[in-house]
């Protein structure tokens, strides 16, 4: 596929390779295999069930974000969300987000640019909640030195992103002024398209104009990530180690901040290395940490990917649609 041959795909593979080398450094694969053989896998069922509760909460949050654009039932959105997460798992560079917007346009007529704006808002709020988890865990878990600069950089990044989105939503005239500064550099034939995309994107930020909506988005995001951390906690009982819920909140935050980095499909390496190193920092044996993190990663990846394939078939979404969404990014201006 074209996306796999692109420089973004190559970059993602290279970054994943670096993280995988980091994850495997110092590991005894024989000991990891022993941990995997001895794990109690019956904890997977309740853990996966809790995870899908978080996916449903994500669907409800997206429905709330889309209200200024269209009234869509959560039951209609859930398959679209699952297909998007499946896309993230099988395509590099989080292409599932664009696939989700593409399928929503096809099913509900919502502009890709506007729905992408709502997805960007989701990701910013997710990042802010991850940072909140880090700060909440600080009194209970001393951070390793390698995390300090990463957290400072992430705080600045997500804070700036939220500020930029709020300005775009509340003061679109500022965005129009900034666009006017760069407009002469844009080829004249592209200007109408760029201006339409900008207009649609700002329209998609409508939920940020209401303090009530912003509070609801933040609280829902907290619930989503506490629910996902509960999955980590349940699955931990299948392995011979115990850490506090606060440490698992920290692990949840670190691995999900790391997966914002471009990587190979399914966040190979970018999920595993930070997860293993975080647990080791808090006294978990490296082979145990590796076994647990690998099973956790598989439990996060496989069920929603399989369900995504099912919904892809049920919704008559073809691989041609996926290629269109991931390769023809210019389609974001239509609909």
C-alpha positions in Angstrom: 0.0 0.0 0.0 1.1 3.5 -0.7 1.0 4.6 2.9 3.5 1.8 3.8 5.9 3.1 1.2 5.7 6.6 2.3 8.3 8.3 4.4 5.9 8.5 7.3 5.6 4.8 7.3 9.3 4.3 7.1 9.8 6.8 10.0 7.2 4.9 12.1 9.0 1.6 11.5 12.4 3.1 12.4 11.0 4.6 15.7 9.4 1.3 16.6 12.6 -0.5 16.0 14.5 1.8 18.3 11.8 1.3 21.1 11.9 -2.5 20.6 15.7 -2.5 21.0 15.2 -0.5 24.2 12.5 -2.9 25.4 14.6 -6.0 24.7 17.8 -4.7 26.1 18.8 -6.8 29.1 15.9 -9.1 28.9 16.1 -12.9 29.2 13.6 -14.1 26.6 13.6 -17.5 28.3 12.5 -16.0 31.5 9.8 -13.9 29.7 8.5 -17.1 28.1 8.3 -18.7 31.5 6.3 -15.8 32.8 3.9 -16.1 29.9 3.5 -19.8 30.5 2.7 -19.3 34.2 0.3 -16.3 33.8 -3.4 -16.8 34.8 -5.2 -15.9 31.6 -8.7 -16.0 33.0 -8.2 -12.4 34.1 -8.3 -11.5 30.5 -12.1 -11.8 30.2 -13.1 -9.2 32.8 -10.2 -7.0 31.7 -11.4 -6.9 28.1 -14.9 -6.3 29.2 -13.9 -3.3 31.2 -11.9 -2.1 28.3 -14.9 -2.1 26.0 -16.7 -0.1 28.7 -14.0 2.6 28.1 -14.6 2.3 24.3 -18.3 2.9 24.8 -17.4 6.0 26.9 -15.2 7.2 24.1 -18.2 6.8 21.7 -20.4 8.8 24.1 -17.7 11.6 24.3 -17.4 11.7 20.5 -21.2 11.9 20.2 -21.0 14.9 22.6 -18.3 16.6 20.5 -20.3 16.0 17.3 -23.5 17.6 18.6 -22.8 21.0 17.0 -22.4 19.3 13.7 -25.0 16.4 13.7 -27.2 14.5 16.0 -26.0 10.9 15.8 -27.0 8.0 18.1 -24.2 6.4 20.1 -25.2 3.0 18.7 -24.5 4.4 15.2 -21.1 5.8 16.2 -19.8 2.8 18.2 -19.0 0.8 15.0 -17.3 3.8 13.5 -15.1 4.3 16.6 -14.2 0.6 16.6 -13.3 0.7 12.9 -11.1 3.7 13.6 -9.3 2.0 16.4 -8.8 -1.1 14.3 -7.3 1.2 11.6 -4.9 2.6 14.2 -3.9 -1.0 14.9 -3.2 -2.1 11.3 -2.0 1.1 9.7 1.0 3.2 10.9 0.9 6.9 12.0 -2.5 6.7 13.6 -4.2 6.5 10.2 -7.3 5.1 11.9 -8.3 8.6 13.0 -8.6 9.7 9.3 -10.4 6.4 8.5 -12.9 7.1 11.3 -13.6 10.6 9.9 -13.9 9.1 6.4 -16.4 6.4 7.5 -18.4 9.0 9.4 -18.7 11.2 6.3 -19.8 8.2 4.3 -22.4 7.2 6.9 -23.6 10.5 8.3 -22.5 13.2 5.8 -20.3 15.0 8.4 -17.4 16.8 6.8 -14.0 15.0 7.2 -12.3 18.3 8.2 -15.0 19.0 10.9 -14.9 15.5 12.3 -11.1 15.5 12.3 -11.3 18.7 14.5 -13.4 16.8 17.0 -10.8 14.0 17.0 -8.0 16.4 17.6 -10.0 17.7 20.6 -10.3 14.2 21.9 -6.5 13.6 21.6 -5.7 16.9 23.4 -8.0 16.1 26.3 -6.6 12.5 26.4 -3.1 14.0 26.7 -4.1 16.4 29.4 -5.7 13.6 31.4 -2.5 11.6 31.0 -0.5 14.4 32.5 -3.1 14.8 35.3 -2.5 11.1 36.1 1.2 11.7 36.3 0.7 14.6 38.7 -1.8 12.7 40.8 0.6 9.8 41.1 3.6 11.9 42.0 3.0 11.8 45.8 2.7 8.1 45.7 5.4 7.1 43.1 8.8 8.8 42.7 9.4 9.4 39.0 12.6 8.1 37.4 14.9 10.7 36.0 14.4 9.9 32.4 10.7 10.9 32.7 11.1 14.5 33.9 12.0 16.2 30.6 9.5 14.1 28.7 6.7 15.2 31.1 7.7 18.9 30.9 7.8 18.7 27.1 4.4 16.9 27.0 2.9 19.5 29.4 4.0 22.3 27.2 2.9 20.6 24.0 -0.7 19.7 25.1 -1.1 23.0 27.0 -0.2 24.9 23.8 -2.5 22.6 21.7 -5.5 23.2 24.0 -4.8 27.0 24.0 -4.6 27.0 20.2 -7.9 25.1 19.9 -9.6 27.3 22.4 -8.5 30.4 20.4 -9.7 28.9 17.2 -13.1 28.1 18.7 -13.7 31.3 20.6 -11.8 33.8 18.5 -11.8 32.6 14.9 -10.9 36.1 13.8 -7.4 35.5 15.3 -7.1 32.4 13.1 -8.3 34.3 10.1 -5.7 37.1 10.8 -3.0 34.5 11.0 -4.2 32.9 7.8 -4.2 36.3 6.0 -0.5 36.5 6.9 0.4 33.2 5.1 -2.3 33.5 2.3 0.1 35.1 -0.2 2.4 32.1 0.0 -0.5 29.7 -0.9 -1.0 29.1 -4.7 -4.1 30.9 -5.8 -5.8 27.8 -7.1 -5.5 26.2 -3.7 -6.8 29.1 -1.6 -10.5 28.4 -1.9 -9.9 24.8 -0.8 -7.7 25.8 2.1 -10.2 28.4 3.3 -13.0 25.9 3.1 -11.0 23.4 5.1 -10.2 26.0 7.7 -13.8 27.0 8.0 -14.9 23.4 8.4 -12.2 22.7 11.0 -13.2 25.7 13.1 -16.8 24.5 12.9 -15.8 21.2 14.3 -14.5 22.9 17.4 -17.9 24.2 18.4 -18.1 22.1 21.6 -15.2 24.2 23.0 -17.3 27.3 23.0 -19.3 26.2 26.0 -17.7 25.9 29.5 -20.3 23.2 30.3 -19.2 21.2 27.3 -15.5 21.6 28.1 -16.1 20.4 31.7 -18.1 17.4 30.4 -15.3 16.5 27.9 -12.7 16.7 30.6 -14.7 14.6 33.1 -15.6 12.0 30.5 -11.9 11.8 29.5 -11.0 11.1 33.2 -13.6 8.4 33.4 -12.3 6.8 30.1 -8.8 6.6 31.4 -9.7 5.5 34.9 -11.6 2.7 33.3 -8.7 1.7 31.1 -6.4 1.8 34.1 -8.8 -0.6 35.8 -8.1 -3.0 33.0 -4.4 -2.7 33.8 -5.2 -3.4 37.4 -7.4 -6.5 36.7 -4.8 -8.0 34.4 -2.0 -7.5 36.9 -3.6 -10.2 39.1 -2.7 -12.7 36.5 1.0 -12.1 37.1 3.2 -12.5 40.2 3.6 -8.8 41.1 1.6 -6.1 42.8 1.9 -2.3 42.5 -0.5 0.4 43.6 -3.3 1.7 41.4 -1.4 5.0 41.3 1.6 3.3 39.7 -0.7 1.8 37.1 -2.2 5.3 36.5 1.4 6.4 35.9 2.1 3.5 33.6 -1.2 4.2 31.7 -0.1 7.8 31.3 3.4 7.1 30.2 2.6 4.4 27.6 -0.2 6.4 26.1 1.9 9.6 25.9 4.6 7.5 24.2 2.1 6.1 21.6 1.5 9.6 20.3 5.0 9.3 18.8 4.8 8.0 15.1 5.3 4.2 15.1 4.6 1.0 13.3 1.1 -0.3 13.2 -0.3 -1.2 16.7 2.2 1.0 18.5 4.8 -1.7 18.4 7.7 -0.8 20.7 6.3 2.6 21.7 3.8 0.9 24.0 6.0 -1.9 25.2 9.3 -0.3 26.1 7.9 2.5 28.3 5.5 0.0 30.0 8.3 -2.4 30.9 10.7 0.3 32.1 8.0 2.0 34.2 7.2 -1.3 36.1 10.9 -2.1 36.5 11.4 1.3 38.1 8.9 0.4 40.7 10.5 -2.9 41.6 8.9 -5.4 39.3 11.3 -8.0 37.9 12.1 -7.2 34.3 10.9 -10.6 32.8 7.6 -10.2 34.8 7.2 -6.7 33.6 7.8 -7.7 30.0 5.4 -10.7 30.1 2.7 -8.5 31.7 3.2 -5.6 29.2 3.1 -8.0 26.2 -0.1 -9.6 27.3 -1.6 -6.2 28.2 -0.7 -4.9 24.7 -2.2 -8.0 23.0 -5.4 -7.6 25.1 -5.7 -4.0 24.0 -4.9 -4.7 20.4 -6.6 -8.0 19.5 -10.2 -7.8 20.7 -10.9 -4.3 19.2 -9.1 -5.2 16.0 -11.2 -8.4 15.5 -14.4 -6.4 16.3 -13.2 -3.7 13.9 -12.9 -6.3 11.1 -16.5 -7.5 11.9 -17.9 -4.0 11.8 -15.9 -3.3 8.6 -17.7 -6.2 7.0 -21.1 -5.3 8.5 -20.8 -1.6 7.5 -19.6 -2.6 4.0 -16.3 -0.7 4.4 -13.7 -2.0 2.0 -9.9 -1.9 1.9 -10.4 0.5 -1.0 -12.1 2.9 1.4 -9.1 2.5 3.8 -6.7 3.3 1.0 -8.7 6.3 -0.1 -8.8 7.6 3.5 -5.1 7.1 4.1 -3.7 8.1 0.8 -6.0 10.7 -0.7 -5.9 13.1 2.2 -7.1 15.8 0.0 -10.6 14.3 0.4 -10.8 16.1 3.7 -12.2 19.1 2.0 -15.3 17.4 0.5 -18.6 16.5 2.1 
